[in-house]
Amino acid sequence: MSLASIWNIARRDIEIPKSAPTEICIEKHKEFILKYGRDRESYEYIMAEYLRMSGLYWCLASLDVLGAVDEADKQFIWNFVKENQNPDGVLLLQLVTIHISSTRSVPFRSFGDKLGEAVEFVIRCHNFDGGFGTRPGSESHAGQVYCCLGALAIAGCLELIDTDRTGEWLAERQCPSGGLCGRPENYQWFSDVCYSWWVLASLGIIKKLHWIDKNSLTKFILASQDDESGGIADRPEDAADPFHTVFGLSGLSLLDYPGLEPVDAVFCMTKKSLRKFSFI
């Protein structure tokens, strides 16, 4: 571990280098994402097989925000999804496979009487501090806050919670660097680009984006780019990956950064793509 890393741990945050990027590298991000589907014999590609379905979502969503989804190998993606579907229609690999497919094809009304039970469970996960845990009584975490607020928004039940209290908890996740973290007072308090989505989108869902310093957050996300090879990392000077790239780009979109497609805070999809689905 470097002295700089030790100092960052002591500070409980990162310091943005003076040489960090200050403008978005759109073309390099496109190339960074597109290369993941080209060399299918590479070690990196093979070792990421268990993440393939999630990876397809991260990459396609990134390209969509960049306005370049038509450059993806659609036939390869379609074939891959079909290969992971049993004759009875069940999709294999991961729950995310079912989630990504179902949210794009099943009307929400099909949940019927179970909707009230689902909403009740989400409400029971709402904590005294304004956040949400993975289950009733669990610690509040920004990722779970996003999932719960998204569920309540889809169900039309946001009025059942105190959104001001939740907004305060979310706004407090902004660190001195301008980045956002997932929870308070622990060793993982470092700013992380993925929370530029979990926290920011949550604030967007409850109409409180103005409760944080948008300029500082924009600076943090831009500084986390790889301005040589493309992609966005979890924080400045770390290695870029598709996961942080999609959430960094989506976060910048919510911040109204120019040159990016507008993104829906609930679904983490471009509004242009969402308009193609009749059930939204």
Helices and strands as residue ranges (DSSP letters): H 3-11, H 26-34, G 35-37, H 43-47, G 49-51, H 52-65, G 69-71, H 74-83, H 95-102, G 108-111, H 114-124, H 142-155, G 158-160, H 163-171, H 195-205, G 209-211, H 214-223, H 242-254, E 263-264, E 269-270, H 271-274
